[in-house]
Amino acid sequence: MDKHELGVFLRSRRERLRPEDVGLPSGPRRRTPGLRREEIAVLAHISTEYYVRLEQGRAPRPSGEVLAGIAGALRLTGAESDHLHVLAGTAPTRTGRHCREVRPSVLTLIERLPQTAAFVTSAVFEILAWNELAAALMEDFARLAPADRNLARRAFLGRGQAGPPLYGISDAAEFRQDVVMELRATLARYPGDPAVTGLIADLRDGSPEFARLWERHDVQAPPMLTKTFRHPVVGEVTVDCDRFTLTDRDQHLVLYTAQPGSRSAEALALLNVLGTETVPASGTF
């Protein structure tokens, strides 16, 4: 049970709520944002003293029933409720290191997908495997050292002091928010993995934007359904985005496809022929 992180998370969720969100009268102007602790306690059917101790990191481990009541009172989403249980120590926690080995069957799959840019990411946004079209659309990852194939670092730190945009994607800001939320949940699952804690420390130190988003304690990102790449050779390529969780290894399979017959589909087909020769070696687009 991570008492400190649990308390901070509960407080952050409470402060985002308004009285009218839970059916309470707004009343006079409040001095602090969100609901009062006693209001959450009443809604969760627990004592105010116990809830206050939870937020202060002084309470013993809550039961599953108490957590369910708190989750309902705070109007938590499914992902937020899962995160709450992990922090409270009532859900399975992976105490080792996250997996970086991709199943051979998945490697075969991404190579056989026609007209689809496909790649696999780890729990900390490392590119673990990719097909040729993904490399042609984004970057020739084979040219990079494994340590440099991390989309989280690329999104927030770029390369050097004036890092390049993230492949010219249209939703870079949304992607950065998604990275922060995913890493927050990943840290709860792998609190002892130095690759996880080290990455987060580097991002907090090197990116004021990451540090600001990290303090929000959000853990659920909206799905990214489409995005547009601005490619240096074929121009704008708009793709549908599908991400599948490979549960056994805590990895994600990401697929980018274009609508059949569209200009973007033609651009992907051309990239499939041209290959990675179209991608600048420096990755500056």
C-alpha positions in Angstrom: 0.0 0.0 0.0 1.4 3.4 -1.1 -0.2 5.6 1.6 1.3 8.8 0.4 0.4 8.3 -3.3 -3.0 7.1 -2.3 -3.7 10.2 -0.3 -2.5 12.5 -3.0 -4.6 10.7 -5.6 -7.7 10.8 -3.5 -7.2 14.6 -2.9 -6.7 15.3 -6.6 -9.9 13.4 -7.5 -11.9 15.1 -4.7 -10.8 18.6 -5.7 -11.9 18.2 -9.3 -15.6 17.6 -8.3 -18.3 20.2 -7.9 -21.2 19.8 -5.5 -23.6 19.7 -8.4 -21.7 16.7 -9.9 -22.9 14.5 -7.0 -26.3 16.0 -6.5 -25.4 18.4 -3.7 -26.4 22.1 -3.5 -23.5 24.4 -4.4 -24.3 26.8 -1.5 -22.1 29.7 -0.6 -18.7 30.3 -2.3 -16.1 27.8 -1.2 -12.6 28.7 -0.1 -11.0 25.6 -1.7 -11.8 23.7 -4.9 -13.8 20.5 -5.0 -15.9 18.8 -2.4 -15.2 18.8 1.3 -13.8 15.6 2.9 -16.8 15.2 5.0 -19.0 15.2 1.9 -17.0 12.4 0.3 -17.2 10.4 3.5 -21.0 10.7 3.6 -21.3 9.7 0.0 -18.9 6.7 0.6 -20.7 5.7 3.8 -17.5 5.9 5.9 -16.5 8.1 8.8 -15.1 11.5 8.1 -12.1 10.8 10.4 -11.2 7.7 8.5 -11.4 9.4 5.1 -9.3 12.3 6.4 -6.6 9.8 7.6 -6.6 8.2 4.1 -5.9 11.5 2.4 -3.2 12.3 5.0 -1.6 8.9 4.4 -2.2 7.7 8.0 -4.9 5.1 7.7 -4.5 1.4 7.5 -5.3 -0.5 4.3 -9.0 0.0 3.3 -11.1 -2.9 2.4 -12.4 -3.6 -1.1 -15.9 -2.5 0.1 -14.6 0.8 1.4 -12.7 1.4 -1.8 -15.8 0.7 -3.9 -17.7 3.3 -1.8 -14.9 5.9 -2.3 -14.7 5.2 -6.0 -18.4 5.8 -6.3 -18.3 8.9 -4.2 -15.5 10.4 -6.3 -17.1 9.3 -9.6 -14.0 7.5 -10.6 -13.7 6.0 -14.1 -12.9 2.3 -14.5 -9.2 3.1 -15.0 -9.1 5.4 -12.0 -10.8 2.8 -9.8 -8.3 0.2 -10.9 -5.5 2.6 -10.1 -7.1 3.3 -6.6 -7.1 -0.4 -5.8 -3.4 -0.8 -6.9 -2.3 2.1 -4.7 -4.3 0.7 -1.8 -2.6 -2.7 -2.3 -5.9 -4.6 -2.9 -5.1 -5.4 -6.6 -2.3 -7.6 -7.9 0.9 -5.5 -8.3 3.8 -6.5 -10.5 6.8 -6.2 -8.3 9.4 -7.0 -10.9 10.4 -5.3 -14.1 8.2 -4.8 -17.2 8.6 -7.2 -20.1 10.5 -6.1 -23.2 10.4 -9.4 -25.1 7.8 -9.6 -27.9 6.1 -12.9 -28.7 7.3 -14.4 -32.0 3.7 -14.7 -33.1 3.2 -11.0 -32.7 6.4 -10.3 -34.7 5.1 -12.5 -37.5 1.7 -10.8 -37.3 3.0 -7.2 -37.8 5.1 -8.3 -40.8 2.1 -9.9 -42.5 -0.4 -7.0 -42.1 -1.0 -5.5 -45.5 -0.9 -1.6 -45.9 -0.7 -1.3 -42.1 2.0 0.5 -40.1 2.3 -1.6 -37.0 4.6 -1.6 -34.0 4.7 -2.9 -30.4 5.4 -0.7 -27.3 6.4 -1.6 -23.8 4.8 -0.3 -20.6 7.1 2.7 -20.8 6.6 3.6 -24.5 9.7 1.8 -25.8 9.4 0.7 -29.4 10.1 -3.0 -29.2 9.2 -4.2 -32.7 7.9 -2.6 -35.9 7.3 -3.4 -39.5 8.8 -1.6 -42.5 5.8 0.6 -43.1 5.9 1.9 -39.6 9.6 2.7 -40.0 8.8 4.5 -43.4 6.0 6.5 -41.8 7.7 7.4 -38.6 11.4 6.7 -38.3 13.9 3.9 -39.1 14.1 2.6 -35.6 16.9 0.2 -36.7 19.2 3.2 -37.0 18.7 4.1 -33.3 20.2 2.6 -30.2 17.5 0.8 -28.1 17.7 3.6 -25.5 16.6 6.1 -28.1 13.5 4.2 -29.2 11.3 5.7 -26.5 8.3 7.7 -27.6 7.9 9.3 -24.1 11.4 10.7 -24.3 10.9 11.8 -27.9 7.6 13.5 -27.0 8.9 15.5 -24.1 12.6 15.8 -24.6 13.1 15.5 -28.3 16.7 15.3 -29.3 18.9 17.9 -27.8 17.9 21.3 -26.6 15.7 21.9 -29.6 14.1 18.6 -30.2 12.2 17.9 -33.4 8.4 17.5 -33.4 7.0 14.1 -32.8 6.9 13.0 -36.4 4.8 16.0 -37.3 1.7 14.4 -35.7 -1.4 16.5 -35.4 -2.2 15.4 -31.8 1.2 15.9 -30.2 -0.3 17.6 -27.1 -2.9 14.9 -26.6 -0.2 12.2 -27.0 1.9 13.8 -24.3 -1.1 13.8 -22.0 -1.6 10.2 -22.8 2.0 9.4 -22.0 1.8 11.0 -18.6 -1.4 9.1 -17.7 0.0 5.8 -18.9 3.3 6.3 -17.0 1.3 7.1 -13.8 -0.5 3.8 -14.0 2.8 2.0 -15.0 4.6 3.3 -11.9 1.8 1.9 -9.7 2.3 -1.6 -11.3 6.1 -1.5 -11.3 7.2 0.7 -8.4 10.5 -1.1 -8.1 11.5 -1.1 -11.8 14.5 1.3 -12.2 13.7 1.6 -15.9 10.3 3.0 -15.0 11.4 5.2 -12.1 14.4 6.4 -14.0 12.4 7.4 -17.1 9.9 9.4 -15.0 12.7 11.1 -13.1 14.4 12.1 -16.3 11.1 13.5 -17.8 10.2 15.4 -14.6 13.7 17.0 -14.5 13.9 17.7 -18.2 10.4 18.8 -19.1 8.4 21.4 -17.2 5.3 20.3 -19.2 5.7 16.7 -18.0 6.2 17.9 -14.4 3.1 20.0 -14.6 1.0 17.2 -16.1 2.4 14.7 -13.7 1.2 16.6 -10.7 -2.4 16.3 -12.0 -2.5 12.6 -11.1 -4.7 11.7 -14.0 -4.7 8.0 -15.0 -7.2 7.7 -17.9 -6.6 9.1 -21.4 -9.3 9.4 -24.1 -8.8 7.0 -27.0 -6.9 8.4 -30.0 -9.0 7.4 -33.0 -7.2 9.3 -35.8 -4.0 11.2 -36.3 -2.3 13.0 -39.1 1.5 12.6 -39.9 3.2 15.3 -41.8 5.7 13.2 -43.8 8.6 14.9 -45.6 8.1 13.0 -48.8 4.4 12.1 -49.2 2.9 15.0 -47.2 0.0 14.6 -44.8 -1.1 11.1 -44.0 -4.2 10.7 -41.9 -4.6 7.3 -40.3 -7.0 5.4 -38.0 -5.4 4.4 -34.8 -6.1 1.1 -33.0 -4.2 0.0 -30.0 -4.5 -3.5 -28.5 -3.3 -4.6 -25.1 -1.1 -7.7 -25.0 -2.1 -8.5 -21.5 0.3 -11.3 -20.7 3.4 -9.0 -21.3 1.9 -5.6 -20.5 2.6 -4.4 -24.0 0.6 -2.6 -26.7 0.2 -3.4 -30.4 -0.5 -0.2 -32.3 -1.9 -0.2 -35.8 -2.2 2.7 -38.2 -4.4 2.2 -41.3 -5.9 4.6 -43.8 -9.4 4.6 -45.3 -9.4 2.5 -48.5 -9.3 4.7 -51.7 -8.3 7.8 -49.8 -5.2 10.0 -50.6 -3.7 8.8 -47.3 -4.1 5.1 -48.4 -2.3 6.0 -51.6 0.5 7.7 -49.5 0.9 4.6 -47.3 1.0 2.4 -50.4 3.8 4.6 -51.8 5.7 4.5 -48.5 5.4 0.7 -48.6 7.3 0.8 -51.9 9.8 3.5 -51.1 10.6 2.1 -47.6 12.9 3.8 -45.1 14.9 5.6 -47.7 12.3 8.3 -47.5 13.0 9.0 -43.8 15.7 11.5 -43.0 18.5 9.8 -41.0 18.4 12.6 -38.4 14.7 12.1 -37.8 14.1 15.9 -38.1 10.6 15.9 -39.4 
